[in-house]
C-alpha cells in the first residue's frame, strides 16, 4: 500500500522484496481472505469448530449497541450454508437493509431474527438428531430408561435415571437453574411451565416483558456488523 501511495519514495519494511502496489480496498480484501482461510468458511460471520461432534458450523455477529464486548452467538448448524443464513437473518434484524449479506439475492425472503431466537432454533435442530428432545437428557439403550446429566464448569454430574423423559428434563432444569441462575437454559420455564426451546431463562423473561428485543434503529450509532474472530 505504501508503494501505491508514495511510489519509489516509499519507505519499506522489506525493500529487498519485489512487491506489487495495492490500494486500500485491495489490501482489505486480501486481509479478509486470510481471515476466512483461518476460519475455514467462505461466508461472513461463520466459522468451523471441529471440536463439536455435530453441527460444527458456528454463526455469530457483532452488534456493539446490544453487546459491545463480544459477538452475539447465533448457534451451531449442521451445514455452512445454514450458518451463513443465520448470520443474514441476524444482520437484517439488527441492521435492517444496510448490512452486507452472504446471500443478497435472498434478502426479500429472509425472516429476520434476534440472536436468542436463532440460538434456540439451532438447538432444536440439534435435538432433532438426538435420542431425547430435551436438554440434558438421553436414553440408556440397555435399560431403556432416561438419564439426566449436566455439565458445570467442565465437570459432568449425573442427576439420575428416570422412567419418564419429562421427569428427567425437569430434574435437569432444577439443577441448571441452581448452577447458572437466570443464565440457565432450562427445558421449561420454572413458573409457567412453558417450553423455552433452547432459550436462556433471562432472554425468555425479557421477551415476555418487552415483546421481543428491539432492533437498532439509530443511524448515527449504527455500525456495520463484524465477523466473529
N, C-alpha and C positions, 0 to 999 in steps of 0.2 A: 504494500500500500504506500510505503514511503517513496518507492520509485514512481508510482503513479502521481503522487503529489509534488515531489521535488525533482524528479528526473535524475540526471547524473550528479546533482549536488546533494543528493540524499546521503545521510549517514546511516550505514547499515550495520546490523549485528553480525552478519555473515557476508562480508564483502567478497570473499573468495568464491561464493556460490553464484551460479548463473540463474537469477530469478526473473520471473515474468511480472511486470507491473499488473496490479489488480485494483479495482475500485472498491469502495467500502461495501457496496452491495454484493460484489463477488466474494469478498472476504467473509461477510456474514453468511452467505450461502455455503461456503467451504466449512466454516465453523459449525454450522448446523449439521452438515453431512458427517462430520467427525463425531458429533454428539450422538446422532442417530445410529452410527456404526457401533458405538459402545453400548447403547441400549437395545440394539438388535431389533429395532422396529422402524419401518419406513413412515409411520404415522405420527402426527403431532399428539403429545400427551399420552403416549403408550410406551411401555417398556416390558421386557420379558424377564420373568423371575423363575429360573429353573428350580429353585428350592421348593416351589409349590408342587404338590402331587398332581393336581388337576387345575384347570383354569389358570394357566400360567401367564396370561396377558393382563397386565395391570394398567388401569387408566387413572389419571389424575389431572388436575387443572389448578392453576394459580389464580386466586381472586383476593387481592390484598384488602378489599373492603370487607370481606367476610372473615378471612383468616390471614393476617399479614405475615405470620411467622413460618408457615409451611403450606404445601399444596393440599388441596382438598382431594381426598381419595374417592374414586368413583367405582371401586370394586375390581374384582378379578374376573376375567372372562375366558371362555374356552378357545376363542379364536382372536386373532389380531384385529380382524375387521369389526368384531363386536366391541372390543375395547375402544377402537377408533370412533365408532358410532356413539358410544357412551360419552366420549370427550365432546363430540359435536353437540349432543343434547345438552350437556352442561354448559358449553360455550354459549349456546343460544339462550339458555336460561339466565345466565349471569351477565351476558354482554349483548344480548339481542342480536341485531344483524351486523354489528361491527366486528364480530370475532371471525378470524380466519378458521376455516373448517377443513377437515380431512376429506369430506365429500360435499363440496359446494353445490354440486348438481342436485343433491337431495335436500337442500335447505328448506324447500317448501313443504316437504313431507315429514320433517323431523319433529318429534314431540319433545319440547324442552322439559328438562327435569333437573332438580337440585341434586347435590352430592349424596344426601341421605337416601333419597329415593333410588338413585342408581346403584348405590352400595347394597341396598335391600334387594333390588332386582337381581343383582349378580349373585347374591347369597341364595335366593330362591332357585336360580338356575343350577347352582352347585348342589343344593339339597335334592333336586330332582334326580340326580345321578347317584345318590347315596341310599343306604338301607332305611333311613328314617327321614321324615320330613322336618324334624325338629332339631334345633341346635343342641349340641352336647349329648346326643342320643344315637346309639347304633345297636344293631341286633347281634346277639351272640348266636351264631349259626348252629352251634352244637346243642344248646338248650332251647333255642327259640325265644328267649326272653330278651328284654330291652335293658341295655346297660347305659347308665348315665355317668358322664365324666366331665371334668372341667380342667382347664389349664390356667394356672395362676402363676405369673412370673416365670413361665417356662417349666413349671412343675405340674405334672398330671396328677389329679386327685380323683380317685374312684368314689362315686357317690352312691352306688348301689345297683342292684339288679331288680327289675320290675316285670310283672306280667303285662301291665298296661303301659303302652307307649306314652300316653298323655301324662300319666303319673311320673314317668321318668323325666319328661320335659319340665314339669312343674318343679321337680327336685333340682334340676339344673338351674331353673330360673331363680330359686331361692338362694342357691349358692353363688350365682353370678351377681345378684344384687348385693349380697353380703360382701363379696370381694371387690366389686367395681362401683357400687353405688349407682348414680344416675348415668354413668358411662357404660353400664352393662347393656348387653343385647339379649334380653330375655325373649323367650318364645311368645309370652303373653304379658299384657300389662298387669301389674300386680293388683291394681284397684278395679279395673273394668273387666279384666279377662280377655280383652280384645287382642287378637293376634297381631304382633308387631312386624312380622315378615322380615326380620333381619335388621330393623332399625334400632338405634340406641334409645334407651329409655328417655334421655333428655331431649333427643330430637323428636320423639313422638309427642312428648308433652308440649314442646314449643309449637309443633304443627297444630296441636289441638287448640292451643291458646290463640295463635295468630292466623290460623287457616293456611299455614304453609309459609315457608321463608320468602321474604320479599326479594325481588330482583334488584340489581344495582342499576339505577337509572340516571344518576348524576353524570352529565357529560364531562364536567370539569374534573371529576375524581375518578372516572372510569379508566381502567388500564387494560391493555391487551393481556390476555392470559399467557402465562409462560408454561412451557412443558416441565414436567417433573424431572428433576435431575438426581 
